Amino acid sequence: MRLGFYDSGLGGLSVLKEFVGKFGSKYSYSYFGDSARAPYGDKSPEQLKSYVFEIAEYMQADDVDILISACNTSSMYLDEIDLSDFSFQMISLKNVMDKYFADNAAKYQAKRIALMATNATIDSGRYKNWPVDIYPVKCPTIVPLLEAAQLDAAKLEWQRYLNELPKDIKDVIIGCTHYSLLNVQASDYNFIDPAKLVLEQFSSSIFNDGMINYSKKNANTELDIKINFTKGSDEYLKLATELLDLH
């Protein structure tokens, strides 16, 4: 089975990394990072939908069986795109989050949860359907820094946004997979990471009955993995390799 992943650039590597870490060479992998048009957070809904359709065509030609939207921003609009002519199954980060909060609404009933995300994700308003109290936070500066391979600067920005949260907030949704790459630990917060939730949902599906885990060392010796970006540099590709950590 071939799994496809797409994002506006580097961010979806955080999702791919989760899958490779758990399943190793059980599957083959194809990754598409649309770095030439990043960031997606400042794009209109119509632009985002057209991008996703183009990427779907690419992934169909690459013979993926399941396409995982590793981009929170475009996931907000997947239900408005007709993908019925494509043969792959689609897994959307938004749908993963919908299910998570439907199943865990009681857990967060008395809490306010920060959603830290791109402008387009916040502006979509789709999070308002979740049965929890969401405090939206736009974080427009992080993705451009990461796409410019400025990892340290992006980490500082992420911490700055956290420092500006209201004091009563302890639960934070990592609303963009780029942010998952920052690996910034803050003991004061409980991070809800869609990159991990999509793996959990996939792992519980019928595709993985009897699945075994592979160690990182054994898995990486036989990995069938293809990673493509629409734009990049040697420094950019070096950062991508470091973030994916498949040495």
C-alpha positions in Angstrom: 0.0 0.0 0.0 1.3 3.5 -0.9 0.5 6.4 1.4 0.5 9.9 0.1 1.0 13.1 2.2 0.8 16.7 1.2 1.4 20.1 2.7 2.3 23.6 1.7 5.9 22.8 2.4 7.8 21.3 5.3 5.0 21.1 7.9 3.5 17.8 6.8 6.9 16.1 7.4 5.7 16.0 11.0 2.9 13.7 10.0 5.0 11.6 7.7 7.5 11.2 10.5 4.9 9.8 12.8 3.8 7.2 10.2 7.3 6.1 9.3 8.2 5.8 13.0 5.3 3.5 13.6 5.0 1.5 10.4 8.5 1.7 8.9 8.7 -0.3 5.6 5.3 -1.8 6.0 4.1 0.9 3.6 5.7 2.9 0.8 5.4 6.7 1.1 5.0 9.7 -1.2 5.3 13.3 0.1 4.4 16.5 -1.8 5.4 19.8 -0.4 4.0 22.8 -2.3 6.9 25.1 -1.2 6.6 27.3 -4.3 3.2 28.5 -3.2 3.8 28.5 0.6 2.5 29.8 2.9 -1.1 28.6 2.4 -2.2 30.7 5.4 -2.5 33.9 3.3 -4.3 32.3 0.4 -8.0 32.5 -0.5 -10.4 29.5 -0.1 -10.6 29.3 -3.9 -6.9 29.3 -4.3 -6.5 26.6 -1.7 -9.1 24.4 -3.3 -7.5 24.7 -6.7 -4.1 23.8 -5.2 -5.5 20.7 -3.5 -7.1 19.5 -6.7 -3.8 19.8 -8.6 -2.0 17.9 -5.8 -4.7 15.2 -5.9 -4.0 14.8 -9.6 -0.3 14.4 -8.9 -0.9 11.8 -6.2 -3.3 9.9 -8.4 -0.6 9.6 -11.1 1.8 8.5 -8.3 -0.6 5.6 -7.5 -1.3 6.4 -3.9 -3.9 4.3 -2.2 -4.6 6.7 0.7 -3.9 10.5 0.6 -3.4 12.2 3.9 -4.0 15.9 4.0 -1.1 17.0 6.3 -2.1 20.6 5.9 -4.5 22.0 8.4 -5.2 25.1 6.4 -6.4 23.3 3.2 -8.1 20.6 5.2 -10.7 23.2 6.3 -12.0 23.3 2.7 -11.7 19.6 1.6 -15.4 19.1 1.9 -16.0 21.7 -0.8 -13.8 19.9 -3.3 -15.1 17.2 -5.6 -12.5 14.4 -5.4 -15.0 11.6 -6.3 -13.2 10.8 -9.6 -10.0 9.9 -7.7 -9.4 6.3 -6.7 -7.6 7.0 -3.4 -9.1 7.3 0.1 -8.7 10.8 1.7 -7.9 11.3 5.3 -8.3 14.9 6.4 -6.8 16.6 9.5 -10.0 18.6 10.0 -12.1 15.4 10.1 -9.6 13.9 12.5 -10.0 16.9 14.8 -13.8 16.8 14.4 -13.8 13.2 15.6 -11.4 13.9 18.4 -13.5 16.7 20.0 -16.7 14.8 19.4 -15.2 11.9 21.4 -13.6 14.1 24.1 -16.0 17.1 24.5 -16.6 16.2 28.2 -12.9 16.2 28.9 -12.6 19.9 27.8 -16.1 21.0 28.9 -14.9 23.4 31.6 -11.8 24.6 29.7 -10.9 27.1 27.1 -8.6 25.7 24.4 -6.2 27.8 22.3 -6.2 27.0 18.6 -2.9 28.3 17.2 -3.0 28.3 13.5 -2.6 30.2 10.2 -4.8 33.1 9.3 -6.7 31.1 6.7 -7.5 28.3 9.2 -8.8 30.8 11.8 -10.7 32.8 9.1 -12.4 29.6 7.9 -14.4 29.5 11.2 -14.7 25.7 10.9 -13.4 25.2 14.4 -16.6 26.8 15.6 -18.3 23.4 15.0 -16.3 21.7 17.6 -18.2 21.3 20.9 -15.6 23.0 23.0 -14.6 26.6 23.9 -12.0 27.6 21.3 -9.7 30.7 21.7 -8.3 31.3 18.2 -4.8 32.6 17.8 -3.4 33.7 14.4 0.3 32.8 14.0 1.2 34.2 10.6 5.0 34.6 11.1 6.0 31.0 11.8 5.4 29.2 8.4 7.4 31.8 6.4 10.3 31.4 8.8 10.3 27.6 8.5 10.0 27.7 4.8 13.0 30.0 4.8 14.9 27.4 6.8 15.1 29.7 9.8 14.2 27.0 12.4 15.6 28.9 15.5 13.7 32.1 14.6 10.5 30.0 14.1 10.9 28.5 17.6 11.3 31.9 19.1 8.1 33.1 17.4 6.2 30.0 18.6 7.3 30.6 22.2 6.3 34.3 21.9 2.8 33.3 20.8 2.6 30.9 23.8 3.7 33.6 26.2 0.9 35.9 25.0 -1.9 33.4 25.7 -4.4 34.2 28.5 -3.3 32.7 31.8 -6.3 30.4 32.1 -5.4 28.5 29.0 -3.5 25.2 29.5 -4.6 23.3 26.4 -3.3 24.2 23.0 -4.2 22.8 19.6 -1.2 22.8 17.3 -3.3 24.0 14.4 -0.6 23.8 11.7 1.7 20.8 11.0 4.6 23.2 10.5 4.4 24.0 14.2 4.7 20.3 15.1 8.2 20.5 13.7 9.3 23.0 16.3 9.4 20.5 19.1 9.1 23.3 21.7 8.3 21.8 25.0 6.4 23.9 27.6 5.4 22.1 30.7 2.6 24.6 31.4 0.6 23.4 28.3 -1.1 20.2 27.1 -0.5 20.1 23.4 -3.1 18.6 21.1 -1.2 17.6 18.0 -3.1 16.6 14.9 0.0 15.0 13.5 -0.3 12.4 16.2 -4.1 12.2 16.2 -4.2 11.3 12.4 -1.8 8.5 13.1 -4.0 7.2 15.9 -7.1 7.3 13.7 -5.3 5.6 10.9 -3.9 2.9 13.2 -7.4 2.0 14.4 -8.7 1.5 10.9 -9.4 -1.8 9.2 -6.2 -1.4 7.1 -4.0 -2.2 10.1 -5.5 -5.3 11.6 -2.6 -7.4 12.9 -0.1 -4.6 12.3 3.3 -4.8 13.9 5.6 -2.0 14.8 9.1 -1.7 13.3 12.1 -0.3 15.1 13.5 2.9 13.5 16.8 1.2 12.7 15.2 -1.8 10.9 12.6 0.2 9.1 14.9 2.7 7.6 17.1 0.2 5.9 14.2 -0.7 3.5 12.2 2.4 3.3 10.4 3.2 0.0 10.0 6.9 0.4 9.7 9.7 -2.1 9.8 13.4 -1.1 9.1 16.2 -3.6 9.0 19.9 -3.1 7.9 22.4 -5.7 10.7 24.8 -4.8 13.8 24.5 -2.6 17.5 25.0 -2.0 20.3 22.8 -0.7 19.7 24.4 2.7 16.0 23.8 2.5 16.5 20.1 1.6 19.0 19.7 4.4 16.5 21.1 6.9 13.8 18.7 5.5 16.1 15.8 6.0 17.0 16.8 9.6 13.3 17.4 10.5 12.3 14.0 9.1 15.3 12.4 10.9 15.6 9.3 8.7 19.4 9.0 8.9 
